[in-house]
Amino acid sequence: MKTIYFLLTFIFITSAGFAQDTIHGQVIRVDTVKVENTRVDTVYIKEQAPAPEQAPAQQPQESPKQSQGKESKVYYGGYANFSFGKYTIIGIEPLIGYKLLPKLSIGGKLSYEYYKNKNYSPTQEGSNYGIGAFTRLRIARRFYAHVEFSEMNYKLHQSVEESNRQWISFLYVGGGFSQPITKSTSINAEILWDVLQDSDSPYKTVEPIFSIGIGVGF
């Protein structure tokens, strides 16, 4: 009988040793207890602690893309006029516009000109300045319509020795042609007519006004 117990115990211990060799990553503890001359082997298996879960790799946050290639609603530019001789004029007109719609825009401008008139003796000279507001409608790829209200402060000469300053109103209507020279810059040529015809206006009836300037973003 003892031989049978001995064989059973030997087989159990051998099985436990085999289990310890075949279970990867686990610790097996064997306790032997004798009860009434019978040995009972109790096997404790310590479970391996689960490996901590790795946090998913965070995707690098993409920085906001800059609005490359997006058309700006603001454009600017200006005109210059020159006239040399007995009646000399040097003038500039910076402007800025805002596109309400892709083809419709509004804007404002400032005007300044220096003049010198040698047709009189003594020579008449002075400065004129003003402000204006305009709207433009692009009617084709390179052509646009232009309407502008302007107020100019002129130095008026009543006589050789007397002069005064006076505000004169203009309402220009006409259009222009835009010729691109770079991706965002163009040369603009305008032809306008003053339809108010103030009595003190320097422009005669139906006399066209030509201007050439540069626009950026229009």
Secondary structure, DSSP 4 states (H G I P E B T S, - for coil): -HHHHHHHHHHHHHHHHHHHHHSTT-EEEEEEEEETTEEEEEEEEEPPPPPPPPPPPPPPPPPPPP-TTPPPSEEEEEEEEEE-SSEEEEEEEEEEEEESSSSEEEEEEEEEEEEEETTSSSPEEEEEEEEEEEEEEE-SSSEEEEEEEEEEEEEEESSSS-EEEEEEEEEEEEEEEEEESSSSEEEEEEEEEESS--TT-SSPTT--EEEEEEEE--
